[in-house]
Amino acid sequence: MSVAAWLHLDAEALESKAAVTAWAEFRERLYADPTLNVRRGDTLRARKLAAGQGRPLMTSARRGPSRAERWGYRYVLRRGLEVVAGMPGTTVGTALTEGATVAATADALLKQLARRHRARSTPTFAVVRTNTAAPTWYDITTSRQASHAMSGPDNTPEAAEVTLLEAAEFIAYCAYQHHARRRNRRFLWQWFAEALPDAEGPLAL
């Protein structure tokens, strides 16, 4: 099974940077949380958080996080989903395929979204990252890869590329665990549905 997810921002949310601000404020709360050791500049990777990976507290003599600290890092995923649920001007959706690669699933989703937005005559750009590959820009209303230069320095999706790809990864990882039901991640099975009950899909690709 391969699961893809998207975080859609409408024009107003993108222009106001409300979603970007919400995620930045979430990160600030993590920096200030005394039960975690998250530092500015850290990348929040969903897979590592789900495994409870993180730094032990500064006061700990342990080489790795304690059991309680590991659960604190895992719960960052749930907290992140709740932040996404409250982002103004955003919607969430998922799609899945059976027996396809992650790249093929992402490509099929882009094509389906492109058909939708062409029918609505709504110009739309997408930033896609599969696994740890570098993000790629697409003009999905023309189904062409877009030049990164299309993102401007101040009021375009460039800031969202850096900030909201983390949020999108939280969505995709938790959606996958929701559908795949991996036993070693039982605690994640319901988080996606509970935090994002209005998510679209899963679309069958």
Secondary structure, 3 states (H helix, E strand, C coil): CEEEEEEEECHHHHHHCHHHHHHHHHHHHHHHCCCCCCCCCCCCCHHHHHCCCCCCCCCCCCCCCCHHHHHHHHHHHHHHHHHHHCCCCEEEEEEEECCCCHHHHHHHHHHHHHHHHHHHCCCCEEEECCCCCCCEEEECCCCEECCHHHCCCCCCCHHHHHHHHHHHHHHHHHHHHHHHCCHHHHHHCCHHHHHCCCCEEEEEC
